[in-house]
Every structure is written in structure tokens, then in C-alpha cells.
Amino acid sequence: MHNIQAEELIIGTNTYISPSAVIRGIDGKAKRVVLGDNTYIGDSVQIIVDDFEIGDYCKVHHHTNFHGYKPLKIGHNAWIGQGTIIDSIGGTTIGNNCGIGAYSQLWSHIKYGDDLEGCNYNSTGSLTVGNDVWFVGHCIISPIKAEDRSMALVGSVVTKDMETNHIYGGSPAKDLTGRIPPQFREVSIEEKYQKMLQYYIEVGSPDSIEIVRDYSDIREDKSYFNVSTRTYTKRGTKEEIEFMKYLLPTKAKFTPI
């Protein structure tokens, strides 16, 4: 694995890294790189970060570029489209179940002008992205906080914080919530349960998987998918992996308990 340079390297089960991908630190070896289970790192992806972590069942498509001095952390079930740039010069954290459409740019710094000449635009700031956030594609994101379930439409230029389950669009992006539907509607636990049962039937009702509303009575030989908490008891069985891949990216997203 000549394309990977790291002092501490953790690669999950069934994770694919293209031979043309490059993983290293800013000046040589990265200090720590963690890639979760069943994650895909595509062709010509560059991860040039000293402390990088990405969770399970993530897809990073070709020619994506990660770079920066501070830690860059990405949760489970991320989908990152081709040609995307994610910067962590100011530090970047991205939650679970996030979608980042192709050719988007996520920035944690604004700097280039000459400080000696009095440039007013030379700063860094953390970029914090919550769970279930979706940048649809060709989005440019400044060092902001995007709260859970917020969404930016294609081509948005986001310069201000995004509120929970609000939808934004334009350049600069404006809050369009109320004029068009937000990303998510309210769904009852029972509706989720019945829909998950249907998915379970569609994959052949494997004995090692059970759909539940709570974890009141669990066994070590089964993978339980809890519709109330959107979590599952990760066992790593063939049936569990096949079911997760069937659910992702658009049917349902679960994270390990």
C-alpha cells in the first residue's frame, strides 16, 4: 500500500481503496487515519490530512480532495460526489448520513490576500455539519454551522449558518423554508416500522436480522434495526452487510448503537 502513509492506520472490513488514491499527511506521514467498514475510496481521491476519520458505509467518489492542518472527521453513511473539495485548515466535522453532491466545495478558511498590505479577508473558522445534512451539488460552503437535516439546493453559496431542517438556495443562499418543503417531514414510529418490515421482506426475511421498536430483548446472534433510534446492533454478518447496502443510500440510514 505505497499510496498510504500513516503512523497509525485503521482500515475497516470490506473497505476498498483505489490504487490511484493518495492518503498521507501535510508533510509526509499522517498521524492517524481511520477508515470504517464497507467504505469506498474511489479513483484519484486525495486525503492529505494529518488526522482523518471516516465511518462505515461511506462512498467517496473519484477526484475528491480532502486537505488541511486540523482534524477532519466524517460520520457513517456519507455519500460524497466526484470532484468535491473538503478543507480542514480551520477544522471540519461532518455528522452521520450526510450527502455532499458532486463538485461541491466545503471550506474552513478564507485566506490568500497579503496581510502586510492590510487584507481584511484572512481567517480560519471551524466548519461543523450535523447529521442528515444534504448539499445537493455544486455547492460552496463557508466556515459555518449546518444543523441537523438542513439542506442547500444545487449551486448554493452558503455564507451563514443553516438551521435544523431548513432549506436554502441561491447565491448567496437564502432560507427558502415555507416557500418549498424542507428536506424531511414528520414520520411516525409505526410508519417507519411497517416500511422497514417491507424492506426486510424484500431482501428475503433473513433469520439473523430483526426489525424492532426498542432493544428490550436482544440476542447476540442477531442484528437488530431499531426504527425509534435509527441504530442497529452491528454484528458484521453477510446478511447484515447485504441489508445495509440494500437500504443505502435512499431507503434508510442506520448507525451502529
C-alpha positions in Angstrom: 0.0 0.0 0.0 2.6 2.5 -1.2 -0.2 5.1 -1.7 -0.9 5.3 2.0 1.4 6.9 4.5 0.3 7.0 8.1 1.8 6.4 11.5 -1.5 4.9 12.8 -3.7 3.3 10.1 -7.0 1.6 10.8 -8.9 0.2 7.8 -12.2 -1.5 8.3 -13.6 -4.8 7.0 -14.6 -4.9 3.3 -13.3 -1.3 2.7 -12.0 -0.6 -0.8 -9.2 2.0 -1.6 -8.4 2.6 -5.2 -4.7 2.1 -6.1 -4.7 5.6 -7.5 -5.9 7.2 -4.3 -3.4 9.0 -2.1 -3.6 9.1 1.7 -0.9 11.0 3.7 -0.3 13.9 6.0 0.6 17.5 5.1 4.3 17.0 5.4 4.8 13.3 5.0 3.0 10.6 7.0 -0.4 11.3 8.5 -0.5 10.9 12.3 -3.8 8.9 12.3 -6.1 7.6 9.5 -9.3 5.7 10.3 -11.5 4.2 7.5 -14.7 2.5 8.6 -16.2 -0.8 7.5 -17.6 -1.3 4.0 -16.4 2.1 2.8 -15.3 3.0 -0.7 -12.5 5.4 -1.6 -12.5 6.0 -5.4 -10.0 6.7 -8.1 -7.6 9.6 -7.6 -9.1 10.6 -4.3 -6.6 12.6 -2.2 -6.7 12.6 1.5 -3.9 15.0 2.7 -4.8 15.4 6.4 -2.7 14.6 9.5 -5.8 13.3 11.4 -8.5 11.9 9.2 -11.5 9.7 10.1 -14.5 8.5 8.1 -17.1 6.0 9.3 -18.9 2.9 7.9 -20.7 2.5 4.6 -19.3 5.8 3.1 -18.7 6.4 -0.6 -16.1 8.9 -1.7 -16.2 9.2 -5.5 -13.3 9.9 -7.8 -11.2 13.0 -7.8 -12.4 14.2 -4.3 -9.8 16.1 -2.4 -9.5 16.3 1.4 -6.8 18.6 2.9 -6.0 20.7 5.9 -3.9 21.0 9.1 -6.6 20.3 11.7 -8.6 17.1 12.2 -11.2 16.1 9.6 -13.9 13.8 10.9 -16.8 12.3 8.9 -19.5 10.0 10.3 -21.3 7.0 8.9 -23.2 6.6 5.6 -21.7 9.7 3.9 -22.1 10.0 0.2 -19.5 12.4 -1.4 -19.7 13.1 -5.1 -16.9 13.3 -7.6 -14.7 16.4 -7.7 -15.6 17.6 -4.3 -13.2 19.6 -2.1 -13.4 19.4 1.7 -10.9 21.6 3.6 -10.0 21.3 7.3 -7.5 24.2 7.7 -9.8 25.5 10.4 -11.1 22.1 11.4 -14.0 20.2 9.9 -16.6 17.8 11.4 -19.3 16.2 9.4 -22.0 14.1 11.1 -23.8 10.9 10.1 -25.9 10.3 7.0 -24.7 13.4 5.1 -24.8 13.8 1.3 -22.4 16.1 -0.5 -23.1 16.4 -4.2 -20.6 16.4 -7.0 -18.2 19.3 -7.4 -19.1 20.9 -4.1 -16.6 22.8 -2.0 -16.6 22.9 1.8 -14.2 25.4 3.3 -13.0 26.2 6.8 -10.8 29.1 5.9 -10.8 32.4 3.9 -7.2 33.4 3.1 -5.0 34.5 0.3 -4.6 38.3 0.4 -1.4 39.9 1.7 -1.7 40.5 5.5 1.2 43.0 5.4 -0.9 45.1 3.0 -3.9 45.1 5.3 -6.1 42.4 3.7 -9.4 42.1 5.6 -10.1 38.6 4.4 -7.5 36.3 6.1 -9.2 34.0 8.6 -9.9 30.4 9.6 -13.0 29.0 11.3 -14.4 25.6 12.1 -16.9 24.0 9.7 -19.5 21.9 11.6 -22.0 19.9 9.7 -24.7 18.0 11.6 -26.5 14.7 10.9 -28.6 14.2 7.7 -27.3 17.4 6.1 -27.5 17.5 2.3 -25.6 19.8 0.0 -27.2 18.8 -3.3 -24.4 19.6 -5.7 -22.1 22.3 -6.9 -22.5 24.0 -3.5 -19.9 26.3 -2.0 -19.9 26.3 1.8 -18.1 28.8 4.0 -16.9 28.1 7.6 -20.5 27.8 9.1 -22.6 25.5 11.3 -25.1 23.4 9.3 -27.6 22.0 11.8 -29.2 18.5 11.5 -31.3 17.9 8.5 -30.6 21.2 6.8 -30.3 21.3 3.1 -28.7 23.5 0.4 -30.1 23.3 -3.2 -27.8 22.8 -6.2 -25.5 25.7 -6.9 -26.0 27.3 -3.5 -23.3 29.6 -2.0 -23.7 29.3 1.8 -22.2 32.0 3.9 -24.4 31.9 7.0 -25.4 29.1 9.5 -28.1 26.7 8.4 -31.0 25.9 10.8 -32.4 22.5 11.6 -34.5 21.1 8.7 -34.4 24.4 6.9 -33.8 24.5 3.1 -31.6 27.1 1.4 -30.8 28.1 -2.1 -29.2 30.8 -4.2 -26.0 32.9 -4.2 -25.7 34.0 -1.5 -28.1 31.3 -0.2 -31.3 32.4 1.4 -33.7 30.5 3.7 -36.5 29.2 1.5 -38.3 27.3 4.2 -42.0 27.9 4.0 -41.9 28.5 0.2 -40.8 25.0 -0.6 -40.9 21.8 1.5 -37.9 21.2 3.9 -35.8 18.1 3.4 -37.8 16.0 6.0 -41.4 15.5 7.1 -42.6 14.0 10.3 -43.0 10.2 10.2 -44.5 8.1 13.0 -42.6 5.2 14.6 -45.3 2.9 13.4 -45.0 4.1 9.8 -41.2 3.6 10.0 -41.6 0.1 11.5 -44.0 -1.0 8.7 -41.8 0.4 6.0 -38.7 -1.4 7.4 -40.7 -4.6 7.6 -41.4 -4.3 3.9 -37.7 -3.7 3.1 -36.9 -6.7 5.3 -39.3 -8.9 3.3 -37.8 -7.6 0.0 -34.4 -8.9 0.9 -35.7 -12.4 1.8 -36.5 -12.0 5.6 -33.1 -13.3 6.8 -33.3 -15.0 10.2 -30.2 -13.1 11.5 -32.0 -9.7 11.2 -34.9 -8.3 13.2 -36.7 -5.0 12.9 -37.7 -3.6 16.3 -39.1 -0.5 18.0 -36.8 -0.9 21.1 -33.9 -3.1 22.4 -35.9 -4.7 25.2 -34.9 -8.3 24.4 -31.9 -8.8 22.1 -29.7 -11.8 21.4 -26.0 -11.8 20.3 -26.7 -13.8 17.2 -29.0 -11.2 15.6 -28.7 -7.8 14.0 -31.5 -5.6 15.4 -32.6 -2.5 13.5 -34.3 -0.1 15.8 -36.6 2.3 14.0 -37.0 4.5 17.1 -33.4 5.4 17.4 -32.1 4.8 13.8 -29.4 2.5 15.2 -28.5 -1.2 14.8 -26.6 -3.8 16.7 -23.6 -4.2 14.4 -22.6 -7.9 14.1 -20.9 -7.7 10.7 -22.7 -10.7 9.2 -23.1 -11.3 5.5 -26.8 -10.8 5.8 -26.4 -7.5 7.8 -24.0 -6.1 5.2 -26.2 -7.0 2.3 -29.2 -5.4 4.1 -27.3 -2.2 4.8 -26.2 -2.0 1.2 -29.8 -2.5 0.1 -31.1 0.3 2.4 -28.4 2.8 1.4 -28.4 5.5 0.2 -32.0 6.4 -0.1 -34.3 3.8 1.6 -33.0 4.1 5.2 -29.8 5.0 7.1 -28.8 3.4 10.4 -25.7 3.9 12.5 -24.2 1.4 15.0 -25.5 1.5 18.5 
